[in-house]
Amino acid sequence: MFANPAPATAVSSNVLRLHPRHVCGSIDELLADASERHPFLTDDSKSGSAFERVTMDGEPHIVKYVHVDADWTMRTYGDIGPRPMLVWQAGLMDIASDLIEHGTVGVAGGLGRHGWGAAILMRDLTTSMVPPGNAVVAVEHHLRFIDHLAGHSARAWGWHDDVGLLPYGMRWNMFDDRMVEAERERGFPSIVPKIAGDGWLRFAKRAPAAVRDVVDELKADSGPLVSGLRTTPSTFLHGDLKFGNMGALADGRTVLIDWSYPGEGPICHDLTWYLALNAARLPMSKDDSIEVLRTALVRHGIDVEEWWGRQVALCLLGGLVQFGWEKAFGDDIEFQWWCDRALDATKYL
């Protein structure tokens, strides 16, 4: 059950030979070999999910419990699958196991109210993760992360979701006004939606009128953004490339955990997320990092000539739709960079 299969093989532009994974029917089955169990809190998680430390065969592991009742991001995305279970079950986490170590060794489903929850059992990879804090990451790790993003995406180039993961068009809705209001009605059980609401008020005062208008329109209806991006290639996305989910192994592979928002989408969405949430810790400029990804895609066999500029521009605009509230708390240079890119992208809408 916990064996690591060979990497999935791309057999055409949109077909993958996948190796489905077993899903346990209960916590007892998942943790049958556990000798110790201790609940704990993680500093990086902002979703509301619960965690537990367990020992399996003498080795440290972590269990993450996910359910829509506890996780505001799952409520926003209507995730009753739940998708971290579905992506494991489909075998999609394994498509580039020579590049990516996801750490997951087992999943139990059908948990909690209506059976909408799951437990994700992972090896404890803490010592290989990017250390928390504000220090700039090593340039070699930054370059490797982007190269492995390109390589992972190339394996699934042209893939279309038949699993039921995060719908393409929902990616830009996580921090919209409907989410903030829904969480406000619940009394803001998690702090991030409240901060986002405050940030959008700040954004409205700080952003140039033209930027504010286009972002407000796309927050209300992301259809024009999605339609524009649909004219560009899709691949399989991890969806949450923040340093808290990333690390580097001694064997050269990238650690990538917490597959909460997987699904079909444009690779530049994952790049934009990476640039937005890790901005203060990047060892090179965002513009140079974008060029690194373009070059890496070409090296991994992807022809970028016809679509690259359009997808980059629209995804950067989408980044402001998602994270304008967060950028509104930042310095003038960072905020202006995102506003300028948003205006540049309007010609593609």
LINPE-V524307 format. One record per pair of residues at least 24 apart in sequence whose C-alpha atoms are under 8 Angstrom apart, sorted by sequence separation. I is the first residue (numbers start at 1). J is the second residue. D is the distance in whole Angstrom. If there is no record, write none. Layout:
# LINPE-V524307
I | J | D
I | J | D
This chain:
# LINPE-V524307
33 | 57 | 7
47 | 71 | 5
48 | 72 | 7
85 | 109 | 7
237 | 261 | 8
238 | 262 | 5
239 | 263 | 8
317 | 341 | 6
318 | 342 | 8
31 | 56 | 8
47 | 72 | 6
237 | 262 | 5
238 | 263 | 7
316 | 341 | 6
317 | 342 | 4
47 | 73 | 6
236 | 262 | 7
237 | 263 | 5
316 | 342 | 6
317 | 343 | 8
236 | 263 | 6
237 | 264 | 6
236 | 264 | 5
237 | 265 | 6
313 | 341 | 7
314 | 342 | 8
317 | 345 | 6
235 | 264 | 6
236 | 265 | 6
237 | 266 | 8
241 | 270 | 6
313 | 342 | 7
316 | 345 | 8
234 | 264 | 6
235 | 265 | 6
237 | 267 | 7
239 | 269 | 8
240 | 270 | 7
241 | 271 | 8
234 | 265 | 5
235 | 266 | 6
236 | 267 | 8
239 | 270 | 6
242 | 273 | 7
313 | 344 | 7
314 | 345 | 5
234 | 266 | 5
235 | 267 | 6
238 | 270 | 7
241 | 273 | 6
242 | 274 | 6
313 | 345 | 5
314 | 346 | 8
85 | 118 | 7
233 | 266 | 6
234 | 267 | 7
237 | 270 | 7
240 | 273 | 7
241 | 274 | 5
82 | 116 | 6
232 | 266 | 7
239 | 273 | 8
240 | 274 | 8
314 | 348 | 7
81 | 116 | 6
82 | 117 | 6
85 | 120 | 8
242 | 277 | 6
243 | 278 | 7
310 | 345 | 8
80 | 116 | 5
81 | 117 | 8
82 | 118 | 7
84 | 120 | 8
242 | 278 | 6
80 | 117 | 7
229 | 266 | 7
310 | 348 | 7
177 | 219 | 7
176 | 219 | 6
177 | 220 | 8
268 | 311 | 7
272 | 315 | 6
276 | 319 | 7
176 | 220 | 7
268 | 312 | 6
272 | 316 | 6
67 | 112 | 7
266 | 311 | 7
173 | 219 | 7
269 | 315 | 5
273 | 319 | 7
172 | 219 | 8
268 | 315 | 6
269 | 316 | 8
272 | 319 | 6
276 | 323 | 7
68 | 116 | 7
100 | 148 | 7
67 | 116 | 6
68 | 117 | 7
99 | 148 | 6
173 | 222 | 8
269 | 318 | 8
67 | 117 | 4
172 | 222 | 7
269 | 319 | 8
66 | 117 | 5
67 | 118 | 7
65 | 117 | 7
66 | 118 | 5
99 | 151 | 8
100 | 152 | 8
65 | 118 | 6
66 | 119 | 6
99 | 152 | 7
169 | 222 | 7
65 | 119 | 4
66 | 120 | 8
169 | 223 | 7
64 | 119 | 6
65 | 120 | 6
96 | 151 | 8
63 | 119 | 6
64 | 120 | 5
96 | 152 | 6
63 | 120 | 5
64 | 121 | 7
95 | 152 | 7
169 | 226 | 6
63 | 121 | 5
168 | 226 | 8
62 | 121 | 6
63 | 122 | 6
96 | 155 | 7
61 | 121 | 7
62 | 122 | 5
95 | 155 | 7
61 | 122 | 6
62 | 123 | 6
95 | 156 | 8
23 | 85 | 8
61 | 123 | 4
62 | 124 | 6
60 | 123 | 7
61 | 124 | 5
59 | 123 | 8
60 | 124 | 6
23 | 89 | 6
21 | 88 | 6
22 | 89 | 6
20 | 88 | 8
21 | 89 | 5
20 | 89 | 5
21 | 90 | 6
20 | 90 | 5
21 | 91 | 6
19 | 90 | 7
20 | 91 | 5
18 | 90 | 7
19 | 91 | 5
18 | 91 | 6
90 | 163 | 7
18 | 92 | 7
160 | 234 | 7
233 | 307 | 8
158 | 233 | 6
159 | 234 | 6
160 | 235 | 7
232 | 307 | 6
30 | 106 | 7
87 | 163 | 8
157 | 233 | 8
158 | 234 | 5
159 | 235 | 5
160 | 236 | 8
18 | 95 | 7
30 | 107 | 7
86 | 163 | 7
157 | 234 | 6
158 | 235 | 5
159 | 236 | 6
30 | 108 | 6
86 | 164 | 8
87 | 165 | 7
157 | 235 | 5
232 | 310 | 8
29 | 108 | 8
86 | 165 | 7
156 | 235 | 5
157 | 236 | 7
232 | 311 | 6
156 | 236 | 6
27 | 108 | 6
83 | 164 | 8
154 | 235 | 8
229 | 310 | 8
24 | 106 | 8
26 | 108 | 6
83 | 165 | 6
153 | 235 | 6
229 | 311 | 6
23 | 106 | 7
24 | 107 | 6
25 | 108 | 6
26 | 109 | 7
83 | 166 | 7
153 | 236 | 6
8 | 92 | 8
22 | 106 | 8
23 | 107 | 5
24 | 108 | 4
25 | 109 | 6
26 | 110 | 7
153 | 237 | 7
22 | 107 | 8
23 | 108 | 5
24 | 109 | 6
25 | 110 | 7
26 | 111 | 7
229 | 314 | 7
8 | 94 | 6
9 | 95 | 7
23 | 109 | 6
228 | 314 | 7
229 | 315 | 8
7 | 94 | 6
8 | 95 | 4
6 | 94 | 8
7 | 95 | 5
8 | 96 | 7
5 | 94 | 8
7 | 96 | 5
77 | 166 | 7
225 | 314 | 7
7 | 97 | 5
6 | 97 | 7
7 | 98 | 7
30 | 121 | 8
27 | 119 | 7
77 | 170 | 7
225 | 318 | 7
166 | 261 | 6
168 | 263 | 7
165 | 261 | 8
166 | 262 | 6
167 | 263 | 7
168 | 264 | 6
76 | 173 | 8
77 | 174 | 7
165 | 262 | 6
166 | 263 | 5
167 | 264 | 7
168 | 265 | 6
76 | 174 | 6
165 | 263 | 5
166 | 264 | 7
165 | 264 | 8
73 | 174 | 7
3 | 105 | 8
161 | 263 | 7
219 | 321 | 6
2 | 105 | 5
76 | 179 | 6
161 | 264 | 6
218 | 321 | 7
2 | 106 | 6
160 | 264 | 6
1 | 106 | 7
159 | 264 | 7
215 | 320 | 7
216 | 321 | 8
148 | 254 | 7
215 | 321 | 5
141 | 248 | 7
145 | 254 | 7
144 | 254 | 8
72 | 183 | 8
132 | 244 | 7
130 | 243 | 6
131 | 244 | 8
129 | 243 | 8
130 | 244 | 7
153 | 267 | 7
129 | 244 | 7
129 | 245 | 7
130 | 246 | 6
129 | 246 | 6
130 | 247 | 5
150 | 267 | 8
72 | 190 | 7
129 | 247 | 4
130 | 248 | 7
128 | 247 | 5
129 | 248 | 6
128 | 248 | 6
228 | 348 | 7
128 | 249 | 6
203 | 324 | 6
228 | 349 | 6
203 | 325 | 6
206 | 328 | 7
202 | 325 | 7
200 | 324 | 7
201 | 325 | 8
203 | 327 | 8
225 | 349 | 6
146 | 271 | 8
199 | 324 | 8
200 | 325 | 5
203 | 328 | 5
224 | 349 | 6
129 | 255 | 7
199 | 325 | 4
202 | 328 | 6
128 | 255 | 7
198 | 325 | 8
199 | 326 | 6
202 | 329 | 8
197 | 325 | 7
200 | 328 | 8
211 | 339 | 6
196 | 325 | 6
199 | 328 | 6
196 | 326 | 7
199 | 329 | 7
208 | 339 | 8
211 | 342 | 7
207 | 339 | 7
211 | 343 | 6
214 | 346 | 8
210 | 343 | 8
16 | 156 | 7
142 | 282 | 7
15 | 156 | 8
142 | 283 | 7
14 | 156 | 7
48 | 190 | 6
13 | 156 | 7
14 | 157 | 6
16 | 159 | 8
47 | 190 | 7
146 | 289 | 8
150 | 293 | 7
154 | 297 | 7
13 | 157 | 6
14 | 158 | 4
15 | 159 | 7
46 | 190 | 7
136 | 280 | 7
137 | 281 | 6
139 | 283 | 6
10 | 155 | 6
13 | 158 | 5
14 | 159 | 4
46 | 191 | 8
136 | 281 | 4
137 | 282 | 6
138 | 283 | 7
139 | 284 | 8
147 | 292 | 8
151 | 296 | 8
176 | 321 | 8
9 | 155 | 7
10 | 156 | 7
13 | 159 | 7
14 | 160 | 7
46 | 192 | 7
134 | 280 | 7
135 | 281 | 6
136 | 282 | 6
137 | 283 | 6
146 | 292 | 7
147 | 293 | 7
150 | 296 | 6
151 | 297 | 7
154 | 300 | 6
172 | 318 | 7
176 | 322 | 7
134 | 281 | 6
136 | 283 | 6
146 | 293 | 6
150 | 297 | 5
154 | 301 | 7
175 | 322 | 6
154 | 302 | 7
174 | 322 | 7
175 | 323 | 7
143 | 292 | 7
147 | 296 | 6
151 | 300 | 6
172 | 321 | 7
173 | 322 | 7
146 | 296 | 8
147 | 297 | 8
150 | 300 | 7
172 | 322 | 6
101 | 253 | 7
103 | 255 | 8
99 | 252 | 8
100 | 253 | 6
101 | 254 | 6
102 | 255 | 6
103 | 256 | 8
104 | 257 | 8
99 | 253 | 5
100 | 254 | 5
101 | 255 | 5
102 | 256 | 5
103 | 257 | 7
98 | 253 | 7
99 | 254 | 6
100 | 255 | 6
101 | 256 | 6
102 | 257 | 5
100 | 256 | 6
101 | 257 | 8
87 | 259 | 8
84 | 258 | 8
84 | 259 | 6
87 | 262 | 7
84 | 260 | 5
83 | 260 | 6
84 | 261 | 8
83 | 261 | 7
84 | 262 | 8
83 | 262 | 7
44 | 244 | 6
